[in-house]
Amino acid sequence: MGCKGPLVQVQSPRPFSFQSSRSSVTNPSPIILVCNDDGYRSEGILALAEALRALGTVYVVAPDRERSAAGHSLTLSHPLRVEKVGTRAYAVDGTPTDCVNLAVNGILRGKKIALVASGINKGANMGDDITYSGTVAGAMEGTLLGIPSIAVSLASRNHFRFEASAKFTHEVARKVLRHKIPKDTLLNINLPNVPPEEIRGVRVTRQGKRIYGDAIVEKRDPRGRKYYWIGGDSLEREDIPGSDLEAVEEGYISVTPLHLDMTDYASLRAIRRWKW
């Protein structure tokens, strides 16, 4: 899945607010790659990049537009184009997975990346959300490429408080750089959207389970033709003690270790008994 030279087209730079208020040239290591699925202009990625600059040299490689719910998809049907949008910042016309893969195997080829940080997402990525999430997928791709990776999401739909999320992510990143993460494991972090003084603490959690309402909304256009919106509101969650959903609902920050090996080992013996 390495990215070939002809697939990357870097256009002339133009100014953007990824310029750091303090120079990181004197501290060129470690290298931190930041991505998201809300697009390179999102306030969340700006806050995340700024918070991590104190730990090393930050590169931003993110989609040129919102790519929410892109999942772990890789673009194979057309070439990817890249535009430099600031100091060590690039916008890609692809998915979050494309961005991380392209950064590692193309834009930053030859550089040792110490951490991939994906976010800060506008909205939670808990329970079943992680299977759709482009934010989590960015961290997943980093993990597949052998880089310690974290995904960060803010549990709200509006009035986002990114400062507390960025500050906490800075501390998590510091821990990851110091202690590393077990192989094939990423950290999925979700924060309640409340003032810092109202956050009750941190819980290391398991993946929860959402209960969704109607997933399809049917409408008609002015010519009478049907069209559909996918994505109903979440009504409630399953009562799973120690879950990410429970923690955030109760005002705690949720940190969930996710493993790339999705084998259901508990079912192996039963499935092997089938007549194959």
NORPEGI-V369332 format. One record per pair of residues at least 12 apart in sequence whose ideal C-beta (glycine too) atoms are under 10 Angstrom apart, sorted by the first residue. I is the first residue (numbers start at 0). GAP is how many residues later the second one is. Records with the same first field share a line. If there is no record, write none. Layout:
I: GAP  GAP
This chain:
0: 73  75  96  97  100  101  104  140  143  144
1: 99  100  102  103  104  107
2: 76  77  79  95  98  99  100  101  102  103  104  106
3: 75  101  102
4: 101  104
5: 73
6: 68  71  72  73  74  75  87  91  95  99
7: 71  72  73  74  82  84  94  97  98  99
8: 70  71  72  73  74  84
9: 71  72  73  74  80  96  97
10: 70  71  72  73  74  79  80
11: 71  72
12: 70  71  72  73  74  76  77
13: 69  70  71  72
14: 70  71  72
15: 24  25  30  44  67  68  69  70  71  73  75
16: 24  29  32  33  68  69  72
17: 16  22  23  27  28  31  32  40  41  42  44  67  68  69  70  71  72
18: 67  68  69  70
19: 29  30  33  37  38  66  67  68
20: 29  32
21: 28  31  32
22: 30  64
23: 28  29  30  31  32  33  34  63  64
24: 32  62
26: 26  27  28  29  30
27: 28  29  83
28: 27  28  82  83  85
29: 25  26  27  28  82  83  84  85  143  147
30: 25  26  27  28  57  77  80  81  82  83  84  116
31: 16  17  20  21  23  24  25  26  27  28  81  82  83  84  85  115  141  145
32: 19  24  25  26  27  28  29  55  66  67  70  71  74  75  78  80  81  82  83  84  85  105  109  114  116
33: 12  14  15  16  17  18  19  24  25  26  27  28  54  55  65  69  81  82  83  84  85  86  104
34: 13  24  25  26  27  28  57  60  61  62  63  64  65  67  68  81  82  83  84  99  100  102  103  104  106  107  114  116
35: 12  13  24  25  26  27  30  31  32  60  63  81  82  83  84  85  86  98  99  102  115  116  117
36: 25  26  29  30  31  32  33  34  58  59  60  62  81  82  84  85  86  88  96  97  98  99  100  101  114  116
37: 24  25  27  28  29  30  58  81  82  83  84  85  96  97
38: 23  24  25  26  27  28  29  52
39: 20  21  22  23  24  25  43  45  46  49  50  51  52  59
40: 21  22  23  24  25  44  50
41: 20  21  24  77  78  79  80  118  120
42: 77  79  117  119
43: 75  76  77  78  79  91  108  109  110  116  118  121  122
44: 15  17  18  44  72  73  74  75  76  117
45: 14  43  74  116  120
46: 72  73  105  107  113  114  115  116  117  118  119  120  122
47: 12  69  70  71  72  73  104  114  117  118  121  122  125
48: 13  37  39  40  68  71  117
49: 112  116  120
50: 66  69  111  112  114  115  116  117  118  119  120  122
51: 63  65  114  117  118  121  122
52: 35  117
53: 116  119  120
54: 59  60  62  115  118  119  121  122
55: 57  58  59  117  121
56: 31  54  57
57: 29  30  31  57  59
58: 28  29  30  31  44  48  49  52  54
59: 25  26  27  28  29  30  31  39  43
60: 21  27  28  29  30  31  33  35  37  38  39  40  41  42  43  45  46  47  55  77
61: 23  27  28  29  30  32  34  37  38  41  56  76
62: 28  29  30  31  32  33  35  36  71  75
63: 17  18  19  21  26  27  28  29  30  35
64: 26  28
65: 56  68
66: 25  26  27  28  29  30  31  32  67  68  70  71
67: 28  53  54  55  57  64  65  66  67  163
68: 60  62  63  64  65  66  68  161  162
69: 24  25  26  27  28  62  63  64  65  67  68
70: 24  25  26  59  60  61  62  63  65  66  69
71: 23  24  25  59  60  61  62  64  65  66  68  69  72
72: 21  22  23  24  25  61  64
73: 20  21  23  24  27  28  63  67
74: 17  18  19  20  22  23  26  27
75: 22
77: 15  16
78: 14  15
79: 12  13  14  15  18  19  21  22  26
80: 12  13
81: 12  16  17  20  21  24  25
83: 23
87: 19  20
89: 12  13  16  17  18
91: 14  15
94: 39  42  43  46
95: 22  37  38  39  40  41  42  43  44  45  55
96: 37  40  41  43  44  45  47
97: 39  40  43
98: 17  19  35  38  39  42
99: 13  16  18  37  38  39  40  41  42  43  44  45  47  49
100: 37  40  41  43  44
101: 39
102: 13  35  38  39  42
103: 12  37  38  40  41  42  43
104: 40
111: 35
112: 29  32  33  34  35  36
113: 33  34  59  62  63  66
114: 27  32  33  34  35  57  58  59  61  62  65  66
115: 22  23  24  25  26  27  29  31  32  33  34  35  60  70
116: 21  22  25  31  32  33  34  35  52  53  55  56  59  70  72
117: 15  16  17  18  19  20  21  22  23  24  31  32  33  34  35  68  70  71
118: 16  17  19  20  31  32  33  34  35  43  46  47  50  69  70  71  72
119: 15  31  32  33  34  40  42  45  46  48  49  69  71
120: 12  13  14  15  17  30  31  32  33  34  39  44  68  69
121: 13  31  32  34  35  36  38  40  71
122: 12  30  31  32  33  34  35  37  67  70
123: 29  30  31  32  33  66  67  68  69  86  110  120  121  124  130
124: 12  14  26  27  28  29  30  63  64  65  119  131
125: 27  29  62  64  79  81  82  83  84  108  111  117  118  119  120  121  122  123  128  130
126: 63  80  81  82  83  84  85  107  110  111  113  116  117  118  129
127: 79  80  81  82  83  84  106  109  117
128: 24  59  61  78  79  81  105  115  116
129: 21  23  56  58  60  77  78  114  126  128
130: 76  131
131: 99
132: 18  20  55
133: 17
134: 16  17  18  53
135: 13  14  15  16  17  50  52  120  122
136: 14
137: 12  13  48
138: 12  13  47  48  49  50  119
139: 46  48  118  120
140: 45
141: 44
142: 38  40  41  42  43  44  115  116  117
143: 40  42  116
145: 37  38
146: 34  39
147: 25  28  29  31  32  33  34  35  37  38  39
148: 27  32  36  37  38  39  109
149: 19  22  23  25  26  31  36  37  38  39  105
150: 18  35  36  37  38  39  105  107
151: 13  14  16  17  20  21  35  36  37  38  39  101
152: 12  35  36  37  38  91  95  101
153: 12  35  36  37  38  39  94
154: 35  36  37  38  39  89  90  93  94  98  99
155: 35  36  37  38
156: 36
157: 35
158: 34
159: 33
160: 30  31  32  33  34  35  37
161: 29  31
162: 32  33
163: 27  28  29  30  31  32  33  34  35  89
164: 24  25  26  27  28  31  88
165: 25
166: 29
167: 21  23  28  31  34  85  87
168: 20  22
170: 31
171: 15  17  30  81  83
172: 14
174: 12  80
180: 76
181: 75  77
182: 76  77
183: 74  75  76  77
184: 72  73  74  75  76
185: 70  71  72  73  74
186: 17  68  69  70  71
187: 17  19  56  66  67  68  69  70
188: 13  55  64  65  66  67
189: 15  54  55  57  58  62  63  64  65  66
190: 56  57  61  62  63  64
191: 55  56  57  58  59  60  61  62
192: 55
193: 54  57
197: 53
198: 52  53  54
199: 47  50  51  52  53
200: 46  49  50  51  52
201: 45  50  51  52  53
202: 39  40  41  43  44  45  47  49  50  51  52  53
203: 38  40  43  49  50  51  52  53
204: 35  36  37  38  39  40  41  42  43  47  48  49  50  51  52
205: 34  35  36  37  38  39  40  41  48  50  51  52
206: 33  36  37  38  47  49  50  51
207: 29  30  31  32  33  34  35  36  37  38  39  40  41  46  48
208: 28  29  30  31  34  35  36
209: 24  25  26  27  28  35
210: 23  24  25  26  27
211: 19  20  21  22  23  24
212: 19  20  21  22  23
213: 17  18  19  21
214: 13  14  15  16  17  18
215: 12  13  14  15  16
216: 12  13  14  15
236: 12
241: 12
242: 13
243: 12
